[in-house]
């Protein structure tokens, strides 16, 4: 009886142990499944949703084949002049070294004039057709000062082209060929819709290697690289090299979203393209006038520094601070004043002065725009009708009756100084340089400021003409030139 009772007790304990073990193993399995099986599934699902849902293209072949016929290769030839000047003594005129030989022109006597020579310089670029009758977009620097422009189609046919319009500030040019029939046309996209990370395709003529295709992504937008006042580049890592300039940057829909323009020297995977919307905005002007016309407010502005923001108790540094308003210009007529901070234009937020410049330039002459500005901490709204942007040569009445040494000069007025973004108050500004003249050969450029003539400081054009008259018998002059922040001497020889 006792043995039977012990057997039952042993059986019950065994059964109880089995059941406990079963439940423990089941519970552990549930935990393991939760943490080691379900976890990766959840993680993979969250990763798949934004990243791998869009697969990279397996090939760009179909896209390249479709868009290449609208891409052209451009070769240019221009005449370059060198020499045509006298080798001057490195010791200066009137020095004991020269007097020892009995004359100041010792170097002239033994070395004489360096004769002027001409040679043909050839360069390569790219472009793309925007109309069946032969209009082509390219870069201004590709065709500027070219004596001959040759456009080669993907079919191998070649045509001579002429410049219809160009704009150095954006480095955009419009050229035209006369084809025998309708041409394939590039489909123009909307560069405002481009996103960082989008796939792009560049096609061009790098190093003369025709119809070269490279691919990459959009690396950044709105890049300012110091190329001009309207910098607003699309950065890409699609390979761009010399010869790609002026060629198209396509999106995956086969639409042009940029014009390949610049590279970083010694850099890899860093190229820049002009947004195609910028080119489209000036296309009518290039066709009709041969140049771009831009809207103008008539103000000088500056960025808001930390000190200014703190002093004016501003919440941030966004906006453009008006430092001057030109009398009689649109901003003045609308009631804007120096000290106002422009924060919005037509509902668009303004980040800084560059953003304001790009925004205003996008409007057409005569447009009425809404400008929001802060004045003494209070927001005010102004209705401004923009006019055409004034160039430096239009800011004062110029005396073009006589050019000296192949250039025309003008008194440096406060308005011209503001336009050029300099603080210089004295001197004369170069407003025209005649191609092939002495000033052009010496490397003098438009908007250079002349500070001295033969080491005599000049305050205005009257002083400048007086010094020219005093030195009328000399074949050469030494000018002190200010260009941007640089100041240097330039020897100028009369032809």
KEDRENLO-60423 format. One record per residue: residue in one letter; x negated, y, z of N, C-alpha, C, O in turn. Coordinates in pm, whole numbers, plus 50000, padded with zeros to 5 digits. Layout:
<sites>
AXYZXYZXYZXYZ ...
</sites>
This chain:
<sites>
X499174988150000500005000050000499135012550000499375022349929 X498125011750081497175022850092496415024549962496165035849921 X496035013749896495305014349770496165020549661495685028249578 X497465017149662498375022749561498505037749578498565045149480 X498565042249702498685056849730497445064149683497535075049625 X496275058349708495025064749662494945065349510494415075049455 X495455055549443495425055449296496285066549240495905073449145 X497505068149301498385078949254497745092549276497825101449191 X497105094049391496475106949423495335109849324495155121149280 X494575099449291493465101249195493995105049059493425113648991 X495105098449016495695101248885496205115748877496015122648777 X496875120148989497405133948992496275143948985496385153948914 X495185141749055494055151049055493395151348917492995161948868 X493295139448854492715138948719493575146648620493065154248537 X494915144648632495825151748541495765166748562495775174648468 X495685170548692495605184948723494325191148669494335202348616 X493215183748681491925188648630491955189848478491425199348421 X492605179948414492705180248268493485192448221493095199448127 X494625194848290495465206348250494735219448273494815228548189 X494035220648384493275233048412492195235248306492005246348257 X491505224348272490465225248170491015229148035490415237147963 X492185223448000492805226547872493145241447863492875248047762 X493755246647973494135260847972492925270047971492965280647908 X491845266348038490625274548039490015274947899489615285547851 X489925263047834489355262547699490205270647602489675277847517 X491525269547614492425277147526492265292147546492245299947451 X492145296247673491995310447704490675316047647490625327047593 X489615308047663488305312347609488355313547457487795322747399 X489045304047393489155304347248489905316947202489555323247102 X490965320347278491725332447244490835344747256490835353447169 X490055345347366489145356747384488105357247274487825367847218 X487535345547242486515345047137487085349747003486435357046929 X488305345346973488945349346847489185364346843489045370846739 X489555369746959489845384046965488605392446943488625402146867 X487535388847011486335397247009485375394146896484635402946852 X485375381646849484375377946749484965375346611484225374846512 X486255373646601486875371146472487695383246428487525388346317 X488595387746517489455398946481488665411746468488975420146384 X487605413346554486815425646551486255428746415486495439646364 X485525419746353484985422446220486065425246116485865433346026 X487205418546128488275420946032488755435446041488975442045940 X488905440246165489355453946184488305463646131488625473146061 X487045461046165485945469846122485835470045970485645480645910 X485965458445908485865457645764487025465045698486845471745596 X488205463745755489365470445698489175485445701489505492345605 X488655490745814488455505245824487365509945730487425521145679 X486335501445707485255505245617485695504645472485295512945390 X486535494745439486965492945301487845504545256487775508945141 X488685509345348489675519345309489085531745243489485535145132 X488085538845310487585550845244486415548645151486205556645060 X485625537945169484355536845098484435527744976484175532144864 X484795515144998484695505544888485975504744806486065496844712 X486975512944843488185513044762487885518544623488545514844526 X486885527744613486475533144484485145526844446484115529944506 X485155518144350483955510944309483135519444212483715526144127 X481805519344222480975526544125481135520243987481385508243978 X480985528143881481155522443746480095511843718478935513443756 X480505501243652479565490743615478675495243500477545490443484 X479185504543417478415509643305478965523243264480155526043276 X478055531843215478445544943163478495544643010478685555042946 X478335532942952478175531742807479385537142731479215544642634 X480585533442773481785537742701481945552842709482275559342610 X481715558342829481825572842848480795580142763481135589842694 X479545575642767478475582142690478775581742540478555591642470 X479265570442493479565569042351480675578642308480675583742196 X481605581042400482745589642368482375604442364482905611842282 X481455608942452481185623342464479945627942388479795639942363 X479055618942352477805622942288477965630642157477155639542130 X478965627742073479075635041946479215650341962478885657741869 X479695655042078479875669442098478625676242153478595688442168 X477575668342183476345673842240475345676342127475175667842039 X474685687942130473745691442024472355694242082472205697742199 X471365692541996469995696242031469685709641965470075712141851 X468985718242038468685731641990467175733741990466505731442091 X466645738141877465235741841869465145756241823465865760441733 X464245763841885464115778041852462665781441819461725774741861 X462525792041742461205797441708461225812441732462145819341687 X460215817441802460125831941820458675836341806457745828641828 X458515848941768457185854641747456675860541878457355868541942 X455475856641915454845861642037453605869441998452785864841920 X453485881542054452335890042025451405890142144451845891142258 X450105889142117449095889842223448025899842182447915903442065 X447255904142278446145913342250446655927242223447675931542279 X445935934642135446315948142102445995958042212446715967942228 X444935955542288444585964742395443065965442406442365957242347 X442555974942480441125976642501440725970242633441385972142735 X439625962542631439105956742754438455967642836437465973642793 X438995970442956438495981343037437425976543134437385964843171 X436555985743173435485982543268436075978643403436955985643454 X435615967743464436125963843595435635973143705436115972543818 X434645981943672434095990943772434826004343776434546012643862 X435766006443684436496018943681435756029543604434556028643581 X436506039743563435906050343484435126060043574435516062543688 X434036065443520433256075443593432376069743703431866077443784 X432186056543708431376050543813429896051443776429576052943658 X428996050543874427556050943845427126040343746426236042743665 X427756028443751427396017743658427596022243514426736020243429 X428746028443489429026032843352428186044943314427736045943200 X427976054243409427196066143377425756062543347425076069843273 X425266051443403423906046943376423706044343227422616046343173 X424776039843162424696037043019425106049042935425166048242812 X425406060443002425636072842931427056075042885427336085242821 X427996065742915429396068142876430306059242957429916048643004 X431556063942974432516056443054433106044642978433616035143037 X433036045442842433636034542766432576024342725432546019742611 X431706020942821430646011142796431245997942744430755991942649 X432325993842810432925981042769433555982142631433535972442554 X434105993942598434645995942464433545994642359433745988842252 X432366000142393431256000642298430765986742261430455983942145 X430705977942364430115964742339431155953942308430865944142239 X432375955942362433385945542341434505949942247435135941742181 X434735963242242435725968642150437145964542185437415959342293 X438035967142092439445963842112439675948842097439025942142017 X440615943942176441085930242158442175930842052443225936742077 X441965925041936442945926241828444275919641863444325909641934 X445355925541812446675919841835446875907941743446585908441623 X447375897141800447625885041724449075880841742449705883741844 X449565874241644450925868941649450885853841628450105848641548 X451755846841701451895832641676453345828641701454075835441773 X453745817641642455105812841654455205803241773454465793441782 X456125806341862456335797941979457635790141961458685795941936 X457545776841975458725768441959459165763042094458345760142181 X460465761742111460995756142234462235747842204462825748942097 X462605739542300463725730342283464765732442391464445736542503 X466005729542357467095730442453468255721942407468135713942313 X469375723642474470565715842443471775725042441471675736842476 X472915719642402474165727042401475315717542376475115705542361 X476535723042372477685714642342478725722842266478905734742289 X479415716042174480365722542084481675724742156482205715542220 X482225737042147483485740042216484625743042119485765745142163 X484345743341988485415745241890485055738241761483875737141728 X486045733341687485765725841563485025733941458484345728341372 X485155747541464484515755841362483085759741398482475767741327 X482535754141508481095755541529480605764741640479435768341640 X481475768741735480995776241851480325766641949480835755741975 X479195770842003478385762242091477985770042215477515781342206 X478175763942332477675769542458476265764442483475965752742459 X475395773242533474055769342576473585779542679474375787842724 X472315778842717471745788542810471185800542736470695799242624 X471255812242798470665824142739469165822542723468605826742622 X468505816542822467045815542814466585806042703465415806242665 X467485797742652467135788742542467015796442410466135793442329 X467885806342389467945813142259467495827742265467415834342161 X467215832942384466865847042396465615850542315464605843542323 X465695861342238464595866542156464125856642049463005857841998 X464945847042016464565837341913464715843441775465705850141746 X463725841041689463815845441550464655835741467465305839641370 X464615823041507465365812841434465885802441532465155797841619 X467165798841516467795788841602468325777741514469105780141421 X467905765541542468325753941464469105744341554468605740241659 X470315740941513471185731941588471265718541515471575717941396 X470975707841589471025694341531472145686441596472185684941718 X473065681341514474185673441565473765659141594472675654841555 X474625651841663474325637841695474245629441568473605618941567 X474885634141460474845626941332473525628841259473235621841163 X472715638541307471435641441243471475653741154470415658641114 X472655658841123472765670941041472245683141117472415684241239 X471605692141044471045704141106471665716741044471935717340924 X471895726741130472445739441086471705750741155471295749541271 X471525761841082470955773741144472085781041217473205782041167 X471775786141335472785792641418472435807241441471285811341428 X473455815041476473245828941514473875831241651474825824441689 X473315840941725473825844041858475075852841845475045863241780 X476155848441906477395856141907477455865142031477845876742022 X477055859842144477065867542268476175860942371475965848842367 X475655868842463474805863242568474935871542695475255883442691 X474665865042806474755871642936473595866843022473595855543071 X472605875543041471405871843116471715869543264471045861443329 X472725876443317473025875343461473495861343499473235856843611 X474195854543410474635840843437473855830543355474045818543373 X472975835243267472175826543179473055818143087472795806343066 X474095824543033475005817842941474935824642805474895836942796 X474935816642698474935822142563475925814442477476145802542497 X476525821642381477425815742284476805817342146476525828442103 X476585806142077476015806641941477005800241844477945793441884 X476765802541714477725797841613476975792041494475995797641446 X477465780541447476975774541323478145773941224479305775341263 X477825771941097478855770940993478825756740936478105753940840 X479615747740995479595733740950480395731940822481195740440783 X480165720640758480865717640633482285712540659483105712340568 X482575708540781483915703740818484125705540967483275711241035 X485245700541017485525701541160484535693141241484125682341199 X484165698341357483195691641442483875685441564484945690041605 X483275675041622483795669641748483595679841860482565686541864 X484555680941949484545691342051484495685242190485155675142217 X483715691442279483655686942418484925691242490485415702442472 X485465682342571486655685342651486215692842776485385687842852 X486755704742798486345713142911487195709943033488425709643025 X486535707643146487235704543270487375716543361487185727943317 X487685714043487487855724543588486795722443695486895713343777 X485765730943694484655729243789485065732143933484355728144026 X486185739043954486645741644091487075728744161487055728044284 X487445718644083487925706044140486815696144168487065685244220 X485575699744135484445690644158484225688744307484295698244385 X483965676344348483695673244488482275668044505481745661244416 X481675671144617480355665644648480475650444658481315645344732 X479635643344584479695628744581480295623244455480215611244430 X480925631844371481495627344244480385622744149479305628544145 X480685612244073479755607643969479745617643854480785623043816 X478555620243797478425629243682477425623443583476575615243618 X477545628143458476685623443349476085635643279476815644743240 X474765635843263474095646743191473565641543058472985630743051 X473765649442953473265645642821472525657542762473005668842767 X471335655042705470555666042650469345661442572469285650242521 X468365670542565467205668742479465915670542560465065678542522 X465735663142670464555665242755463265661442683463135650342631 X462295670842682460995668542619461135664042473460275656942420 X462225668242408462445664642269463015650742248463135646242134 X463365643842355463935630442344465445631942326466195633442423 X465885631442201467245635042166468305625842229468105613842245 X469455632242264470625625042311470305615842430470765604542437 X469515621042523469185613342643470325614342744470835625142771 X470725602842800471825602142896471265598743033470495589143047 X471635606543135471265603543273472515604843360473435612243328 X472525597343470473695597343558473285600043702472145597443741 X474215605143779473975607643921475265612243986476355609343939 X475115619344095476285624544166476145639444187475055645044171 X477235645944224477195660044265476615660344407477195654744500 X475475667044422474795667344552475285678744641475295677544764 X475685689844579476165701444655476845711044560476705710044438 X477595720444615478255730844536477895744544592477495745944708 X478045754744505477835768444551476415771644589476175779944677 X475445765244524474035767544557473565781244506473865785044393 X472835788444590472215801144553470705798744550470105795844653 X470095799944431468675796644416467845808744375466655807344346 X468455820644373467705832744339467515834744190466645842444149 X468335828044108468195829543963468865842243912468495847243806 X469845847443986470545859343942471605863244042471825856244141 X472275874644018473255879444115474505870844126475255872044222 X474735862144025475965854244025475675839344045476405830843995 X474615836344118474285822444148475475815344214476045820244312 X475835803944159476925796044217476815781844162477785776244112 X475615776044173475285763944100475865751244160476055750044281 X476135741644071476415727844110475075720644115474345720344016 X474745714744229473495707044241473785692444213474795686944258 X472905686044137473085672044102471755664544106470695670544089 X471835651544129470615643444124470515635743992469615627543975 X471435638543898471265633343762470005639643703469845651743710 X469135631743645467845636743598468005647843495468645645943392 X467435659543525467425671043435465975675443419465255677143517 X465545677143295464155680643266464115691743163465145695043104 X462925697843139462815707943033463345702542901462935691842856 X464245709842839464915705342718466365701942743467175701742651 X466715699242871468105696942909468885709942920470115709942921 X468165721242930468825734042951469895736742846469645735642726 X471075740342893472185743342803473075731542773474155733242716 X472645719542811473435707542786474555705942887474555712442991 X475525697142857476695695642943476485685843058475695676343049 X477225688343166477335679043277478785674343279479695682243301 X478985661243256480325655643243480775649043373479955643843450 X482095649143398482635640943504483055627443446482855625043327 X483625618743528483945605243482485145604943388485415594643326 X485855616143378486945616943281486455621643145487245622943051 X485135624143133484575628643007484775643442983484695648042869 X485015651143089485205665643078483965672943126483325668843224 X483615683743057482455691743097482815699743222483805706943224 X481985698243326482225706043449481045715343480481105723243574 X479965714343400478815723043424477905723943304477945715643213 X477055734343305476025736243201474665734943269474295743343351 X473915724443236472635721843299471665733343272471505737543157 X471035738443377470295751043363468915750943425467955755443363 X468795746043548467535747943622467135735143694467955726443723 X465845734343722465295723243801464375729043907463955740543898 X464055721044007463075724744107461735718944063461595706744051 X460765727644041459445723043997458875713144098458955715444218 X458315702444050457695691844132458725684844221458345677344311 X460005687044197461035680344275461615668644199461495668044076 X462225659444269462865648044206464325647644250464635648944368 X465205645844152466615644644185467245657644230468245657444302 X466685669044188467275681944224467415690344097466435696244050 X468605690844042468895698843924470095707543950470865705044043 X470275717943867471355727343890472105730143759471505731143652 X473415731243771474275733843656475195745543687475695746843799 X475425754143586476375765143600477785759443592478085751843500 X478665762743686480055757843676480675762243544480545773843505 X481345753243475481885756343343482975767043350483205774143253 X483645768143466484665778643480484055792543467484705801743416 X482805794143511482125807043499481895810243351482075821643308 X481485800243275481275802343132482585805543061482635814342975 X483645798343097484945800743035485475814743064486145820742980 X485175819843183485705832943222485115844243138485765854643121 X483895842543085483275853143005483315849942855482835857842774 X483885838442819483935834542677484635844942589484095848242483 X485805850142627486445860242541485565872542516485515877742405 X484875877142622483985888742607482805885642517482415893942434 X482225873742531481095869942448481495869642301480725873742214 X482695864642274483175864042136483475877842080483095881041967 X484135886142160484625899042109483595910242117483535918742029 X482765910142224481865921442247480385917742242479525926542236 X480095904742243478695900542242478035901242378476845898242390 X478785905042481478255905742617479405903842715480575904242677 X479065901742841480085899942944480375913243013479455920743046 X481645916043035482035927643115482645922643246483385912843247 X482315929443355482755924643486483455935543565483235947443545 X484305930843654485065940143737484145946943839483095941643876 X484555958743882483715967343966484575974244071485615980044038 X484145973744197484835980844304484235994544328484946003844367 X482915995844305482256008544331481826010044475482026020544536 X481215999544530480745999844669479385993244680478995985144596 X478665996844786477475989444827477865981644953478535987045041 X477435969144960477795960745075476565953845131475525953045066 X476685949045253475615941445316476205930445401477345931245446 X475385920045424475835909045509475905913645654475265923345694 X476695906445731476875909745873475875901545956475965889245960 X474955908246019473945901546102474525898646240475615903246275 X473785890846318474195887846455474325900746537475245902346617 X473365910046514473385922646588474605930946552475255936646640 X474915931646422476095939346379477365933046433478255940046482 X477455919646425478645912846475478835915346625479945917446672 X477715915046699477805917546842478175931846873478985934546962 X477585941146798477845955346821479295958946791479895967046861 X479865952846685481245955746647482245946246713483445947146688 X481735937246797482565927646870483415919146775484615917146795 X482735914246671483415905746573483375891246619482405887146684 X484395883246588484405869246630483395860546557482965850346609 X483005864646435482035857046356481355866446257481565878546261 X480535860846167479785869046071480395868545931479745872545834 X481625863845921482275863045790482675877045742483075885545822 X482575879245611482965891945553481795899445494480645895345508 X482095910645429481075919245368481275933545420482355939245408 X480215939145478480275952445537479985962945430478945962445364 X480895972445412480695983145314479725993345372479995999345477 X478605995445304477616005245349477756018545276477286028745326 X478396018445159478586030845084479736028944985479936018044932 X480466039644961481546039744862481246050644761481036062244798 X481206047044632480876056744528482086065544499483176060544470 X481906078544505483026087844483483666085944346482976084744245 X485006085544345485746084644220485906070644166486626068644068 X485246060744228485356046944181486546039944246487146045644338 X486926027744201488156021244247488326020344398489396023244450 X487266016244470487386014944616487676028344682488476029244775 X487026038844633487246052244686488686056644662489326062144752 X489196054344543490566058144511491586050444594492656055544624 X491236037944630492156029644708492116032844858492996028644933 X491096040344902491026044145042490046036445127489986038545248 X489266027545067488236020445142487116029945182486826039445109 X486486027445296485456036245348484236028345394484316016345421 X483096035245402481886029145458482176025045601482766032645677 X481766012845638482036007645771483165997445773483285989645867 X484005997545667485045987345655484405973745627483365972945562 X485035963245675484535949645652485575942145569486675939445615 X485215938845445486125931545355486145916845396485115910145398 X487345911945429487495898145477488245889245378488065877045378 X489085895245292489855887345195490045895245067490135907545069 X490095888044955490445893944826491465884644761491165873144730 X492675889844740493765881644683493925868444757494005857844696 X493985869344890494215857844980493005848644994493045839045071 X491925851444922490715843144933489805848745041489465860645039 X489395840245135488495844445243487125847745186486615840645098 X486525858445234485195862645191484185859245300484305863645414 X483175851145261482165846845359481055857145375480645860145487 X480565862545262479435871745268479415880345141480355879745061 X478365888245123478295897445008478235889944876478845894144778 X477515878744873477425870944750478785865344712479155865244595 X479525860744810480865855444786481765866544732482585864044643 X481635878744785482425889944736482065893244591482955895544509 X480775893344560480315896444424480865886444324481355890444218 X480775873544356481285863144267482795864544248483315862944138 X483485867444357484955868544352485395880344267486275878744181 X484805892044289485185903944213484855902144064485625906343978 X483715895844036483305893943896484255884843819484255884943696 X485055876943890485965867743822487225874543770487985868643693 X487455887043812488645894143768488405901243635487265903243593 X489505905043569489425912143442489565927143465490175931543563 X489005934843374489075949343383490545953543385491335949343300 X490915961943482492285966743495493145958643588494275962543616 X492645947143637493415939143733493645946943862492765954243908 X494835945443919495145951544048495035940544154495755930644148 X494145942344247493875931944346494155936944487494135948944515 X494415927444576494675930644716493415927944799492895916844800 X492955938144867491745937044949492095939045096492645949345134 X491775928945178491965930245323490645934145386489595928545354 X490705943745477489475948445543489745951745689490855955645726 X488715950145771488785954045912488245968245925487165971345875 X489005976745992488555990246022488795992946169489935993746215 X487685994246242487745996346387488575985446455489375988046544 X488355973146409488985961546471490395958546423490955948346462 X490965967046341492325964946292492315961446144491555967146065 X493165951846108493235947345969494085956845886495185960645926 X493545960645768494265969345677494245963145538493335955545504 X495255966345457495375960845322495305972245222495965982545239 X494505970345115494325980545012494625974444876494275962944849 X495275982144791495535978144653494515985144564494515997444554 X493645977244499492545982844420492665978544275492835966644246 X492595988044183492565984944040491115985443993490515996143989 X490565973843958489145973043926488865978443787489695977343696 X487685984443771487235989443642486025981443598485615972143667 X485435985043484484255977943434483035981143517482805992643553 X482255970943547481045972843625480065981843551479835980143431 X479505991243623478556000543563477155994643565476725989043665 X476465996043455475055992243450474216004143493474696015443497 X472956001443524472076012143571471966023343467471876035043503 X471966019643340471806029743234473036038443220472986048843154 X474156034343283475376042243272475616050743396476566058443401 X474776049243496474986056343622474536070743616474796078343710 X473876074643510473476088543493473366091343345473176082243265 X473496103943310473366107543168471906106543129471056112843192 X471616098743025470236096442988469816105342872470596108042781 X468566109842877467996117242766467286107142676466166102942707 X467926103342566467346093442475466726100142353466486093642251 X466456113342365465956120442247464546116442212464126117642097 X463786111542311462406108242282461946096442368462156096242489 X461326087042303460746075742375459236077542379458616081042278 X458646075142494457206076242511456626062242531457096054742617 X455626058942454454976045842463455996034442444455836023542499 X457036037142366458016026642337458956023842451459476012642462 X459206033842536460176031842644460866045142675460296055942656 X462086044042723462866055642765463016055142916463266044542974 X462866066742981462936067343127464046076943171464556084843092 X464386075943299465446084243356465096087043502464456078943568 X465526098643550465346101643692465966090643777467036085443744 X465286087043885465806076943977466806083744072466396090544166 X468086081844047469126088044129469516078644244469216066744238 X470176083844348470646075144457471566064044407471546052944459 X472386067244305473306057144252472536045544187472886033844206 X471486048944110470686038544046469946030344150469846018144137 X469426036844253468736029644361469666019644428469276008344456 X470906023944453471866014844517472176003144425472275991744469 X472336006244296472625995444201471495985244197471745973144192 X470265990044200469105981044192468785974644325467945965744333 X469445979244432469225973544565467885977144624467265968944692 X467405989544600466115994044652466296006744733467316013644722 X465296009844815465346021944897464506033244840464396043844902 X463906030944724463036040944662463816053644628464926053044575 X463236065244661463916077944637463236086344530463856095444474 X461966083544500461246091444401460726082544289460586070344306 X460426088644175459916081244060460896081943945461936088543954 X460566075143837461466074243721461716059543691460846051043711 X462916056543642463296042843613463266040643462463686049243384 X462766029143421462726025343279464116020043242464586010143298 X464776026743147466126022843108466186016742968467236012042926 X465066016942898465036010342766463596007242730462716015642746 X463345995142682462015991142635462175986442491462905976942463 X461475993142400461575989742258460725977342228459545976842261 X461355967442167460675954842138459475957342047459575963941944 X458325951742088457105952942010456355965842031455295967741972 X456885974842115456205987542143455115985842247454955975042303 X454345996542274453255995842373453735991542511453065983542577 X454875996642556455385992842688455745978042692455475971142791 X456355973242585456725959042576455475950342578455435940142647 X454455954342502453205946742498452515946542634451855936742669 X452665957442710452025958242842452795950642949452315949243061 X453985945742915454775937843010455725946043095456265940943193 X455945958643058456895966843133458315962143102458645959042988 X459145961843207460495956443193461545966943224461275977243286 X462765964043179463905972343211464065973143363463945963043433 X464315985143415464545988043557463265988643639463335990043761 X462075987643576460835990343649460846005043693461406013643625 X460236007743808460136021343859458696026143843457766019543891 X458496037543776457156043343760456906053043874457636062843891 X455856050343953455536058444070454376068044046454336078944103 X453426063943960452246072143934451866071543786452116061643718 X451276082443739450666082843606449216087043625448936098243669 X448296077943591446856080443613446566085043755445846094843777 X447146077943851446946079943995447506093144048447186097244159 X448336099643969449056111644015450496107444046451206102743957 X450916109344171452256105244211453296114344148453126126544145 X454376108244099455446116044035456736114344114457046103444164 X457496125144125458736124744200459956123244110460986117944151 X459816128043985460966127943895460476127843750459276126943724 X461426128743658461076128043517460316140643472459506139943379 X460566151743536459836163943503458356162043531457516165843449 X458026156243647456626153243679456046143343580454896144743536 X456846133443543456396122943452456036128843315454986125643259 X456906137543262456646143743132455446153243139454686154543042 X455276159743253454126168743270452826160843262451876165143196 X452766149443329451556141343328451306135243190450156133943148 X452366131543121452186126542985451606137342895450736134642812 X452076149642912451576160842832450106163742863449326166342772 X449746163242991448356165643033447416155342973446256158342943 X447916143042955447066132142906447376128542761447126117342717 X447926138142688448366135442550447216131442458447446124642358 X445986135642491444856132242405444276118542431443426113742356 X444726112242537444166099042573444906087942501446106089042471 X444186077342472444796065942405445476056442502446286048042462 X445136057642630445736048542727445996055742858445386065942889 X446946050142934447316055343065447326043843164447436032143127 X447216047443292447366037443398448596041143479448656051843541 X449596032343477450846034843550450906026043675450486014543673 X451436031743782451746023943901453226020543895454086029443893 X453516007643892454886002743873455385995943999454645988744067 X456655998244031457325990944138458385982144075459255986944002 X458325969144102459285959444049459755950744165459025942244214 X460995952944207461475945844325460675950244447460645962144479 X460045940844513459215944144629457745945344594456925948944679 X457405942444470456005942744427455635956244367456455962644301 X454395960744392453855973044333452515969644271451675963344336 X452285973844144451055970244075450775980343964451675987643920 X449505980643919449105989643812449245982643677449015970543665 X449625990443576449765985343440449025994643345449346006543338 X448035989643271447385997943168448265998743045448745988542995 X448476010842995449386012942884448616019742771448056030542789 X448596013342655447816018442542448726022542428449606015042387 X448506034542378449296039742267448936032442139447756030442110 X449946028242063449676021141938449306030741827449046026641715 
</sites>
